Amino acid sequence: MSAFWVLTIILCIGAIGYFLGAQRAEAQSAAALAGRNDRHAQPSANKLFAHSLPRYHGWLVFIFATVPALILLLIWSAGANYLVEQNIHANLPPDTGNQSLVIGMVHNVADTLSALGVNEATAPRTIEELRPLASARGINVAGEAKDYMIGLGLASNQQEGLARTIGAVLSIVLALGGVAYALSRIQLRLRARNQVETVILWTLLGASTVAILTT
């Protein structure tokens, strides 16, 4: 599953959570209002007022659903790429000279194999067999690529595919868990607006810090 679809699913989960959270908060506010208007209600019912508007509860559910899941997805992707890179490095021939250049060529071969949609059973065995197939798709294979890079490229694609699948499943599960947790926290006196504003403030501070450090 591509990162685009994972991101879309997480955002959809967050959007659904927003509406569920706002709806739940609205229902609690309506019940509290009915209790205040009921002459036979307990005296404590007259003190129940919502701290935040329902939309803030909705946004809080959206934040719990999306932010942790996206952070996990980002960290997982970075970690998976690092491990794949280290695996390629560990399987290079001992006499490899410029390893950075060679690893780049392995990635080029891996991307070519992925674009061709081949696997271990259907992949060409040599670079010379790969070149015409790649040229037919308008893909250039590195001129100094070696035959052993095909095996490394296939292994790299398999590892990246497995890592993407695991990362996608974990992120989606975390998003669903975030919705369930945030919905369970909704109460009339929950300071949802304060929490949402705090998240927005830290987001702006983080963005401004990154902008300052990169300029």
C-alpha positions as CSV (number, residue, x, y, z in Angstrom):
1,M,0.0,0.0,0.0
2,S,1.4,3.3,-1.0
3,A,2.0,6.2,1.4
4,F,-0.7,8.2,-0.3
5,W,-3.4,5.7,0.4
6,V,-2.2,5.2,4.0
7,L,-2.3,9.0,4.5
8,T,-5.8,9.1,2.9
9,I,-7.1,6.4,5.2
10,I,-5.7,8.0,8.3
11,L,-7.2,11.4,7.4
12,C,-10.6,9.7,6.7
13,I,-10.5,8.0,10.1
14,G,-9.7,11.4,11.6
15,A,-12.6,13.1,9.7
16,I,-15.0,10.4,10.9
17,G,-13.7,10.8,14.4
18,Y,-14.3,14.5,14.2
19,F,-17.9,14.1,13.4
20,L,-18.4,11.3,16.1
21,G,-16.7,13.5,18.7
22,A,-18.7,16.6,17.9
23,Q,-21.9,14.6,17.8
24,R,-21.1,13.0,21.2
25,A,-20.3,16.3,22.8
26,E,-23.4,17.8,21.4
27,A,-25.5,15.0,22.8
28,Q,-23.9,15.4,26.3
29,S,-24.6,19.2,26.1
30,A,-28.2,18.6,25.1
31,A,-28.7,16.1,28.0
32,A,-27.1,18.6,30.4
33,L,-29.5,21.3,29.2
34,A,-32.5,19.1,29.6
35,G,-31.3,18.3,33.2
36,R,-31.0,22.0,34.0
37,N,-34.6,22.6,32.7
38,D,-36.0,19.6,34.7
39,R,-37.3,20.8,38.0
40,H,-37.1,17.4,39.5
41,A,-33.4,16.9,38.6
42,Q,-30.7,16.6,41.2
43,P,-29.2,20.0,42.2
44,S,-25.8,19.0,40.8
45,A,-27.4,18.8,37.3
46,N,-27.9,22.6,37.4
47,K,-24.1,23.0,37.5
48,L,-23.3,21.0,34.4
49,F,-22.1,23.3,31.7
50,A,-20.0,22.4,28.7
51,H,-16.5,23.9,28.9
52,S,-15.9,23.7,25.1
53,L,-18.0,23.8,22.0
54,P,-18.7,20.5,20.3
55,R,-16.4,21.3,17.4
56,Y,-13.4,21.5,19.7
57,H,-14.2,18.0,20.9
58,G,-14.3,16.9,17.3
59,W,-11.0,18.5,16.5
60,L,-9.5,16.9,19.6
61,V,-10.6,13.4,18.4
62,F,-9.2,14.3,14.9
63,I,-5.8,15.2,16.5
64,F,-5.7,12.0,18.6
65,A,-6.5,10.0,15.4
66,T,-4.1,11.6,13.0
67,V,-1.1,13.1,14.8
68,P,0.3,10.0,16.6
69,A,-0.4,7.8,13.5
70,L,1.4,10.2,11.1
71,I,4.4,10.5,13.5
72,L,4.6,6.7,13.7
73,L,4.4,6.4,9.9
74,L,7.2,9.0,9.5
75,I,9.5,7.4,12.0
76,W,8.7,3.9,10.7
77,S,9.5,4.9,7.1
78,A,12.8,6.5,8.1
79,G,13.8,3.5,10.2
80,A,12.8,1.0,7.5
81,N,14.8,3.0,4.8
82,Y,17.8,3.0,7.1
83,L,17.6,-0.8,7.7
84,V,17.2,-1.5,4.0
85,E,20.2,0.7,3.3
86,Q,22.3,-1.1,5.9
87,N,21.2,-4.5,4.5
88,I,22.4,-3.5,1.0
89,H,25.7,-2.2,2.5
90,A,26.2,-5.5,4.4
91,N,25.7,-7.6,1.2
92,L,28.1,-5.7,-1.1
93,P,31.1,-7.5,-2.4
94,P,34.2,-7.1,-0.1
95,D,36.2,-5.3,-2.8
96,T,33.5,-2.6,-3.4
97,G,35.2,0.8,-3.9
98,N,32.9,3.8,-3.7
99,Q,30.1,2.2,-1.7
100,S,27.8,5.3,-1.8
101,L,27.9,5.2,-5.5
102,V,27.3,1.5,-5.7
103,I,24.4,1.7,-3.3
104,G,22.9,4.4,-5.5
105,M,23.2,2.0,-8.5
106,V,21.5,-0.7,-6.5
107,H,18.6,1.6,-5.7
108,N,18.4,2.4,-9.4
109,V,18.2,-1.2,-10.3
110,A,15.7,-1.8,-7.6
111,D,13.5,1.0,-8.8
112,T,13.7,-0.3,-12.4
113,L,12.7,-3.8,-11.3
114,S,9.8,-2.3,-9.3
115,A,8.6,-0.3,-12.3
116,L,8.8,-3.4,-14.5
117,G,6.7,-5.3,-11.9
118,V,9.0,-8.4,-11.8
119,N,9.8,-10.7,-9.0
120,E,12.5,-13.4,-8.4
121,A,10.8,-15.8,-10.8
122,T,10.4,-13.4,-13.7
123,A,13.3,-11.0,-13.2
124,P,16.1,-10.9,-15.8
125,R,19.3,-12.6,-14.6
126,T,21.8,-10.1,-16.0
127,I,22.0,-6.3,-16.5
128,E,22.2,-6.8,-20.3
129,E,18.8,-8.5,-20.2
130,L,17.4,-5.8,-18.0
131,R,18.5,-2.9,-20.2
132,P,16.2,-3.4,-23.2
133,L,13.2,-4.1,-20.9
134,A,13.9,-0.8,-19.0
135,S,14.5,1.1,-22.2
136,A,11.1,0.0,-23.5
137,R,9.6,1.8,-20.5
138,G,11.9,4.8,-20.8
139,I,14.0,3.9,-17.8
140,N,17.8,4.3,-17.8
141,V,19.8,1.7,-15.9
142,A,23.1,2.9,-14.5
143,G,25.9,2.3,-17.0
144,E,28.2,0.6,-14.4
145,A,25.5,-1.6,-12.9
146,K,26.6,-5.2,-12.2
147,D,24.6,-8.4,-12.4
148,Y,24.7,-9.0,-8.6
149,M,22.8,-5.8,-8.1
150,I,19.6,-7.4,-9.5
151,G,19.5,-9.8,-6.5
152,L,20.2,-6.9,-4.1
153,G,17.5,-4.9,-5.8
154,L,14.9,-7.7,-5.6
155,A,15.7,-8.2,-1.9
156,S,15.5,-4.5,-1.3
157,N,12.1,-4.2,-2.9
158,Q,10.8,-7.2,-0.9
159,Q,12.0,-5.6,2.4
160,E,10.6,-2.2,1.6
161,G,7.3,-3.7,0.6
162,L,7.1,-5.7,3.9
163,A,8.1,-2.6,5.9
164,R,5.4,-0.5,4.1
165,T,2.7,-3.0,4.9
166,I,3.6,-3.3,8.5
167,G,3.9,0.4,8.9
168,A,0.6,1.0,7.2
169,V,-1.2,-1.5,9.4
170,L,0.3,-0.2,12.6
171,S,-0.5,3.4,11.7
172,I,-4.1,2.6,10.8
173,V,-4.6,0.6,14.0
174,L,-3.1,3.5,16.0
175,A,-5.4,5.9,14.3
176,L,-8.4,3.8,15.2
177,G,-7.2,3.5,18.7
178,G,-6.7,7.2,18.9
179,V,-10.4,7.7,17.9
180,A,-11.6,5.2,20.5
181,Y,-9.5,6.8,23.3
182,A,-10.4,10.4,22.4
183,L,-14.1,9.5,22.3
184,S,-13.9,7.8,25.7
185,R,-12.5,11.1,27.2
186,I,-15.3,13.4,26.0
187,Q,-17.0,15.0,29.0
188,L,-18.8,18.3,29.5
189,R,-16.0,19.8,31.6
190,L,-13.2,18.5,29.4
191,R,-11.0,21.4,28.3
192,A,-11.0,20.4,24.7
193,R,-10.5,23.9,23.4
194,N,-7.4,24.4,25.6
195,Q,-5.9,21.2,24.4
196,V,-6.6,21.9,20.7
197,E,-5.1,25.4,21.0
198,T,-2.0,23.9,22.8
199,V,-1.5,21.5,19.9
200,I,-1.9,24.3,17.4
201,L,0.6,26.5,19.3
202,W,3.2,23.8,19.5
203,T,2.7,23.1,15.8
204,L,3.3,26.7,14.9
205,L,6.4,26.9,17.2
206,G,7.8,23.8,15.6
207,A,7.2,25.1,12.1
208,S,8.8,28.4,12.9
209,T,11.8,26.7,14.5
210,V,12.3,24.5,11.4
211,A,12.0,27.6,9.2
212,I,14.6,29.5,11.2
213,L,17.0,26.6,11.3
214,T,16.8,25.9,7.6
215,T,17.3,29.5,6.4
